[in-house]
Amino acid sequence: MTLTEVDLRYSTADAAGSSSVYHVYKNGADFSPTAATITISGTGTTGSWTGSLSLAKGDVLTINCTQVGTTPGNGLAALFIGTKS
């Protein structure tokens, strides 16, 4: 599989209008050539990353929050989009 997009969505936005930042990791590490960083800005409810990442059976994707807004949004959902290799 090739991962081509990751979409993050809050059901409720950050009430104070500050941003939250997330990183997507493959097997516990940033993937090359660039890290997948997703920012949900201000009072927004969505953020996304697009690119190309090859995945094999057994690979594990994780999402870590690296910056939390003042009053972070609630109900985070992630959608992973890709193509079959």
CORKAJO-V391636 format. One line per field, one symbol per residue. burial: # if it has 9 or more other C-alpha atoms within 8 Angstrom, else .. A space follows every 10 residues. Layout:
# CORKAJO-V391636
burial: ???
This chain:
# CORKAJO-V391636
burial: ########## #.######## ######...# #...###### #########. .......... ##..#..### ####.#...# .#...
